[in-house]
C-alpha cells in the first residue's frame, strides 16, 4: 500500500500569476488532482494512502495524515491558501516525521538484525513549490537545512530523517508571467537549479523544472511511473576493475544509488523474502547502544567474476535493479553466466570487508540486472549443506559438525532469527523453538550441554525445509487437500516424525 504524500508550498509567493491568469497555488492544486486521476488507472492504486502537508508551522502544516480519509484530503486541498513563508526544511522534516511515526512500533526497520528489503512501506513525497528563496521569520537562506532534532523515539538509530523506502520528488514551477517568446522545446524535463534538487537526489528521487503546462503533464505522467515498490541501495565498487578496463579514471558505475524493486508475491499480495542485507557492524552485547545506520545500505561489489551458486531446497531472494550506469555496464559485458559478489563492510567479526551475502548477475536474456540475496557467507554454507544431504545423508560426522560450527561462529548472530522455510518462512523457527522447550522440559535433569544449540536449530531448520519439500511430493498423508494445509499435515505426518527422531534423537 504505497503512501503518496504531497508537500505543497503555501508561501505568499505562490500567489504569483502566470500569463494565463492562474496562480502557482492553483496550478499546484490542479497538479495533485491530475496525478490522482492518472494514478487511478492502475488497479494497484486501490490501496494508495494520500497525505497532505503544507509549509505552515508544525503541527498545523499536517492537513491530512494517518487518520484522515480521502474526503478530508480533498477538502483540505481545495481550501489551501498561500499566506506563509518558504520554510522548506522544516516542512520536509515534518513530512518525514509523519511517515516515520509508526515505524519503530511496527519494527519495519528491524534495527540491529539486518535490513529486510521485503519489510517496506513504500512512500513517495511529491513537493510542489516555486523554488523561491528559503525564508523563515528571522532570515533568508540560500541552502536547504533540515532540523536534526526529532521527537520520535528511535529516530537516533538512523542518521538521516528519511528511510530507504522513501523517495522525494519536486515539481518546481517556473511558468512565466508573460506569454512565451520562443517556441517550446520538446524532450525530457530538466532538473531544477534549486536547493531541493540535491535533497531529491540523496533520497533516490529527482526534481523537475516545469516551465509549461505540457511539461507539467509530462512530469505527472513520469511521477505516476515512479510509484514502485522498492528500496534505495547505494552500490560501491571495491577492489580492481574488471580486466581490460576502458578507462582508469573513476566511472559513474563505480558508485551509484538506485532503487531495488521489491515485487509482491502473486499469491500473498505482499512482498515475501527470506534473507536480510547484513548490518554494517558486528553485534556486541556490550555495546551501550546500537550504532546509527545510514538510510541507504552501502553495498560493496567486487568485479571478480564468480560462478553463481544455488542449492536445491535452500531459498534465495532475487531483486531487479533500477536502470543505472552500473546495470548498463554489467549488461554491456554480455556475461549472464558469471556474477559479482556483494558485501557490507564491517558486517563480519574479523574481516573489514565482510563476507559475501549475495551477488549481482545479469539475466540470461540480458534485459536487466538482479541482486541475489543469500545466506551470509554462502560460498562456505552451500557446499556444507550439499555434503549434508548428498554425501552424509543427513547423518553428519564430527568433522562436518565442526566445520559447520565454525561457520556459525563467523555468522552475524541475528541470522539465527531469520532461518527460513522455503514455503512458509514464518512458521519454522517457532516450531524449532517449541521443540527446544519440550526438550528442556523433559530433559531438565541432564547436563546443560545437552540443550539444543544454535547449530542444532539451523540443522533442524534445514532438515524440515528439505523434508517438507520432499514429503509434500512423495507422501500421500502430506498432500494438501480441501480440509487441511500442507504445513499442518506435514508436521503431523508419522513418517516425518520417525525420520526426524532418527536424525535428531536428542529431540525425540
C-alpha positions in Angstrom: 0.0 0.0 0.0 2.0 3.0 -1.2 1.9 6.3 0.7 1.7 9.3 -1.6 2.5 12.5 0.4 2.0 15.8 -1.3 4.0 18.7 0.2 2.6 22.0 -1.1 4.3 25.3 -0.9 1.9 27.7 0.8 4.3 30.7 1.0 2.9 34.1 -0.2 5.0 33.9 -3.4 2.7 31.1 -4.6 0.1 33.8 -5.3 2.0 35.0 -8.3 0.1 34.5 -11.6 1.1 33.1 -14.9 0.2 34.8 -18.2 -2.9 32.7 -18.2 -4.2 34.3 -15.0 -3.8 31.2 -12.8 -1.8 31.4 -9.6 1.0 28.9 -8.8 -1.1 27.6 -5.9 -4.0 26.9 -8.4 -1.5 25.0 -10.6 -0.3 23.0 -7.6 -3.8 22.0 -6.6 -4.7 21.0 -10.2 -1.5 19.0 -10.5 -2.5 16.9 -7.4 -5.9 16.2 -8.9 -4.4 15.3 -12.3 -1.9 12.9 -10.6 -4.7 11.2 -8.7 -6.6 10.6 -11.9 -3.6 9.2 -13.7 -2.7 7.0 -10.8 -6.3 5.7 -10.6 -5.7 3.9 -14.0 -3.6 1.4 -12.2 -5.5 -1.4 -10.4 -2.9 -1.3 -7.6 -3.9 2.2 -6.7 -6.8 0.9 -4.7 -4.6 0.6 -1.7 -3.0 4.0 -2.0 -2.9 6.3 1.0 -2.8 10.1 0.3 -1.3 12.6 2.8 -1.2 16.4 2.6 1.4 18.6 4.2 2.0 22.4 3.7 4.7 24.9 4.6 2.6 26.1 7.6 4.3 25.9 11.0 4.2 22.4 12.6 1.9 20.8 13.6 -0.6 22.9 11.6 1.1 22.0 8.3 -0.3 18.4 8.5 -3.6 18.7 6.7 -4.2 15.0 6.1 -2.2 12.3 7.8 -2.7 8.8 9.1 -6.2 9.3 10.5 -7.8 11.5 7.8 -9.8 9.9 4.9 -9.9 10.8 1.2 -12.7 13.2 1.6 -10.8 15.2 4.2 -7.7 15.2 1.9 -9.7 16.7 -1.0 -11.4 19.3 1.2 -8.2 20.4 2.8 -6.5 20.6 -0.7 -9.3 22.8 -2.1 -9.2 25.3 0.8 -5.4 25.9 0.9 -4.3 29.5 0.9 -0.8 30.9 0.3 0.0 33.2 3.2 3.2 31.9 4.8 6.9 31.7 4.5 9.1 29.3 2.4 10.1 27.0 5.3 11.0 24.1 3.1 13.5 22.5 5.5 11.0 22.3 8.4 8.2 21.2 6.1 10.3 18.3 4.8 11.2 17.3 8.3 7.6 17.3 9.3 6.8 15.1 6.3 9.4 12.5 7.1 8.5 12.5 10.8 4.9 11.9 9.8 5.9 9.0 7.6 8.1 7.5 10.3 5.5 7.9 13.1 4.7 4.2 13.4 7.9 2.5 12.1 9.5 1.8 15.5 6.3 0.2 16.8 5.8 -1.9 13.7 9.5 -3.0 13.7 9.7 -2.5 10.0 13.3 -1.1 10.2 14.5 -4.2 12.1 17.3 -2.3 13.8 20.3 -4.4 14.7 19.0 -7.5 13.0 19.8 -6.8 9.3 17.8 -4.9 6.7 14.9 -6.8 5.1 14.0 -5.4 1.7 10.7 -7.2 2.0 9.9 -5.2 5.1 8.9 -1.9 3.5 6.4 0.9 3.5 6.8 2.5 0.1 6.4 6.3 0.3 6.7 8.9 -2.4 6.9 12.5 -1.3 6.0 15.0 -4.1 6.8 18.6 -3.3 5.3 21.4 -5.5 7.0 24.7 -5.0 8.0 27.9 -6.9 11.7 27.5 -6.0 12.0 30.9 -4.4 14.5 31.8 -1.7 14.1 29.8 1.5 12.8 32.1 4.3 11.9 32.0 7.9 10.6 34.5 10.4 14.2 35.6 11.1 16.3 35.2 7.9 16.6 34.2 4.3 18.7 31.1 3.4 20.5 30.0 0.3 20.9 26.4 1.3 18.4 23.8 2.5 18.8 22.6 6.0 16.5 20.1 7.8 16.3 20.3 11.6 18.2 17.5 13.2 16.1 17.2 16.3 13.2 14.7 16.2 10.6 13.9 18.8 10.1 10.4 17.5 11.6 7.6 19.7 14.2 5.6 17.8 15.0 8.5 15.3 18.6 8.4 16.6 19.0 5.0 15.1 19.1 6.4 11.5 21.5 9.2 10.5 19.1 10.8 8.0 15.5 11.8 8.5 14.3 9.6 5.7 14.3 5.8 5.2 15.4 3.6 2.3 11.8 3.1 1.0 11.0 6.9 1.0 11.9 9.0 -2.1 11.5 12.7 -2.6 10.5 14.3 -5.9 10.0 18.0 -6.6 8.0 19.9 -9.2 9.5 23.4 -9.3 7.1 25.8 -11.1 8.8 28.2 -13.4 5.9 29.3 -15.6 6.5 32.9 -16.8 4.2 35.8 -16.1 4.1 36.8 -19.8 3.4 34.9 -23.0 6.4 32.8 -24.2 8.5 34.5 -26.8 10.2 31.3 -28.1 8.7 28.0 -29.3 8.5 25.3 -26.6 11.3 22.7 -26.8 10.3 19.1 -26.7 12.2 16.4 -24.9 12.8 15.4 -21.3 12.2 17.8 -18.4 15.5 19.1 -17.0 16.5 19.2 -13.3 15.8 22.4 -11.5 18.6 24.5 -10.2 17.3 25.0 -6.6 18.3 23.8 -3.1 15.8 21.0 -3.1 17.4 19.2 -6.0 20.4 17.7 -4.0 17.9 16.6 -1.4 15.8 14.8 -4.0 18.9 13.1 -5.4 20.0 11.9 -1.9 16.7 10.1 -1.4 16.8 8.4 -4.8 14.4 10.9 -6.4 14.8 13.9 -8.6 13.5 17.4 -9.3 11.7 18.8 -12.4 12.0 22.3 -13.8 8.4 23.0 -15.0 8.0 25.9 -17.5 4.8 25.0 -19.3 1.6 23.1 -18.7 2.8 20.4 -21.2 5.9 19.9 -19.2 3.8 19.7 -16.0 1.6 16.9 -17.6 4.8 15.2 -18.7 6.2 15.3 -15.2 3.0 13.9 -13.7 3.0 11.0 -16.1 6.6 10.3 -15.1 5.8 10.5 -11.4 3.0 8.0 -11.7 5.5 5.6 -13.2 7.8 6.2 -10.2 5.3 4.7 -7.7 7.2 1.4 -7.5 7.6 -0.9 -4.5 11.3 -1.0 -3.7 14.2 0.3 -1.5 17.1 2.5 -2.4 20.6 0.9 -2.1 24.0 2.6 -2.6 26.3 0.4 -4.6 30.1 1.0 -4.5 32.9 -0.9 -6.3 35.6 -2.4 -4.2 38.9 -3.8 -5.5 40.2 -3.6 -9.0 38.2 -3.1 -12.2 37.4 -6.0 -14.5 40.2 -7.0 -17.0 40.8 -4.6 -19.9 39.2 -1.5 -18.5 38.4 1.2 -20.9 39.5 4.0 -18.6 41.5 4.1 -15.3 39.6 7.2 -14.0 36.6 6.8 -11.8 33.5 5.9 -13.8 29.8 6.6 -13.0 29.1 2.9 -12.4 31.7 2.7 -9.6 29.3 4.4 -7.2 25.6 4.9 -7.6 22.4 4.7 -5.6 19.3 3.3 -7.3 16.0 1.7 -6.5 15.9 -2.1 -6.0 12.5 -3.3 -7.0 10.7 -5.4 -4.4 7.8 -7.3 -6.1 4.8 -8.6 -4.2 4.2 -12.3 -4.1 1.4 -13.1 -6.5 -0.4 -15.4 -4.1 0.1 -13.5 -0.8 -0.2 -10.0 -2.4 2.7 -8.7 -0.3 6.5 -8.9 -0.6 7.9 -12.2 0.8 11.6 -12.8 1.3 14.0 -14.8 3.4 17.4 -13.2 3.9 18.4 -9.7 5.2 21.1 -7.4 4.0 23.6 -7.5 6.9 24.2 -4.7 9.3 27.4 -2.6 8.9 28.6 -3.6 12.4 29.1 -6.8 14.4 26.5 -7.1 17.2 28.1 -7.0 20.6 26.0 -7.3 23.8 28.5 -4.9 25.5 27.6 -2.1 23.2 25.9 0.7 25.1 23.6 1.4 22.2 23.0 0.4 18.6 25.2 2.3 16.1 23.1 4.6 13.9 22.8 3.3 10.4 22.7 5.2 7.1 19.3 5.4 5.5 20.6 3.5 2.4 22.8 0.5 2.9 26.2 0.8 1.3 26.7 -2.4 -0.7 30.2 -3.1 -1.9 30.6 -5.2 -5.1 33.7 -7.0 -6.3 34.4 -7.1 -10.1 35.9 -10.6 -9.8 33.9 -13.0 -11.9 32.4 -15.8 -9.8 30.1 -18.7 -10.6 26.5 -18.2 -9.4 25.8 -20.6 -6.5 22.4 -22.1 -5.6 21.5 -25.3 -3.8 18.3 -27.3 -4.2 15.7 -26.6 -1.5 17.6 -23.6 0.0 15.7 -20.4 -0.8 17.2 -17.2 -2.1 15.8 -13.8 -2.8 16.1 -12.0 -6.2 15.5 -8.3 -6.7 15.7 -6.4 -10.0 17.8 -3.2 -10.1 16.6 0.0 -11.5 18.4 1.1 -14.7 21.7 2.9 -13.9 25.3 3.2 -15.1 26.1 0.1 -13.1 23.4 -2.0 -14.7 24.3 -0.7 -18.2 27.9 -1.7 -17.6 27.1 -5.2 -16.4 24.7 -5.8 -19.4 27.3 -4.5 -21.9 29.7 -7.2 -20.7 27.3 -9.8 -22.0 28.2 -12.3 -19.4 25.0 -13.7 -17.9 26.6 -16.9 -16.5 29.0 -15.1 -14.1 28.3 -12.8 -11.2 29.9 -10.2 -8.9 29.7 -10.9 -5.2 28.3 -8.2 -2.8 29.5 -7.3 0.7 28.6 -5.0 3.6 31.7 -3.5 5.1 32.3 -4.3 8.9 29.5 -6.9 8.9 31.9 -9.7 9.9 33.6 -10.1 13.2 37.2 -10.4 11.9 37.0 -9.1 8.3 36.9 -5.4 7.3 35.1 -6.1 4.0 32.9 -8.8 5.5 31.8 -12.0 3.8 29.7 -12.2 0.7 25.9 -12.5 1.2 24.8 -12.5 -2.4 25.8 -11.3 -5.9 24.9 -9.1 -8.9 24.1 -11.0 -12.0 22.7 -10.1 -15.5 19.6 -12.0 -16.5 20.0 -14.7 -19.1 18.2 -12.6 -21.6 20.5 -9.6 -20.8 17.5 -7.4 -20.2 18.1 -6.5 -16.5 20.5 -7.0 -13.6 19.3 -8.8 -10.5 20.6 -8.7 -6.9 20.6 -12.2 -5.4 20.5 -12.2 -1.6 21.6 -15.5 0.0 22.6 -16.7 3.5 25.6 -14.9 4.9 28.9 -16.3 3.6 27.0 -18.6 1.3 30.2 -19.8 -0.5 31.0 -21.7 2.7 27.5 -22.7 3.8 26.2 -24.1 0.5 28.9 -26.7 0.0 28.4 -27.8 3.6 24.7 -28.3 3.1 25.2 -30.0 -0.2 27.5 -32.5 1.6 25.0 -32.9 4.4 22.3 -34.1 2.0 24.2 -35.9 -0.8 27.3 -37.3 1.0 26.3 -37.8 4.6 22.6 -38.5 4.0 21.6 -36.2 7.0 24.0 -38.1 9.3 26.9 -35.6 9.6 30.2 -36.8 11.1 32.1 -34.9 13.7 34.4 -33.2 11.2 31.3 -31.8 9.3 29.7 -30.6 12.5 33.0 -28.8 13.5 33.1 -27.1 10.1 29.5 -26.1 10.4 30.1 -24.8 13.9 33.0 -22.7 12.7 30.7 -21.2 10.0 28.1 -20.3 12.6 30.6 -18.6 14.8 31.6 -16.3 11.9 28.0 -15.6 11.0 26.2 -12.5 12.5 24.1 -13.9 15.3 20.9 -12.3 14.1 20.8 -14.6 11.1 19.7 -17.4 13.5 16.4 -15.4 13.9 15.7 -15.5 10.2 16.4 -19.1 9.3 13.8 -19.7 6.6 11.5 -22.3 5.4 11.2 -22.0 1.6 7.4 -22.5 1.7 6.5 -20.9 5.0 9.3 -18.7 6.4 7.3 -17.5 9.4 6.4 -20.9 10.9 9.7 -22.8 11.1 11.6 -21.0 13.9 8.7 -21.0 16.4 8.3 -24.7 15.7 12.0 -25.4 16.3 11.9 -23.3 19.5 8.9 -25.2 20.7 10.9 -28.4 20.2 13.6 -26.8 22.3 11.1 -26.0 25.0 9.9 -29.6 25.0 13.4 -30.9 25.1 14.3 -28.7 28.1 11.2 -29.7 30.0 11.7 -33.5 29.6 15.5 -33.4 29.9 15.8 -30.9 32.8 17.9 -33.3 34.9 20.5 -33.7 32.2 23.6 -31.7 31.7 23.2 -28.2 30.1 25.5 -29.4 27.4 22.6 -31.5 26.0 20.4 -28.4 25.4 19.7 -27.7 21.8 22.4 -25.4 20.3 22.2 -22.8 17.6 23.9 -25.3 15.3 21.0 -27.7 16.0 18.5 -25.0 15.4 19.9 -24.4 11.9 20.3 -28.2 11.3 16.7 -28.8 12.3 15.5 -25.9 10.1 17.4 -27.2 7.1 16.1 -30.7 7.7 12.5 -29.5 7.9 12.9 -27.4 4.8 14.3 -30.3 2.9 12.0 -32.9 4.1 8.8 -30.8 3.8 9.5 -30.2 0.1 10.2 -33.9 -0.5 7.4 -35.3 1.6 4.8 -32.9 0.1 5.6 -34.5 -3.3 6.0 -38.1 -2.2 3.9 -38.8 0.9 0.1 -39.2 0.4 -0.6 -38.2 4.0 1.2 -34.8 3.4 -0.7 -33.9 0.3 -2.7 -30.7 0.9 -6.5 -31.0 0.4 -9.6 -29.0 0.9 -9.6 -29.9 4.7 -6.0 -29.3 5.7 -3.0 -27.4 4.5 0.4 -28.8 3.6 2.2 -27.3 6.6 0.0 -28.9 9.3 -0.3 -32.2 7.5 3.5 -32.3 7.1 4.1 -31.7 10.8 1.6 -34.4 11.7 2.9 -37.0 9.3 4.1 -40.1 11.2 6.7 -40.8 8.5 8.3 -37.4 9.0 8.3 -37.7 12.8 10.0 -41.1 12.5 12.8 -39.8 10.3 13.1 -36.7 12.5 13.7 -38.7 15.6 16.2 -40.8 13.8 18.2 -37.8 12.7 17.8 -35.8 15.9 17.4 -38.5 18.7 18.2 -35.9 21.4 15.0 -34.1 20.5 12.7 -37.1 20.3 
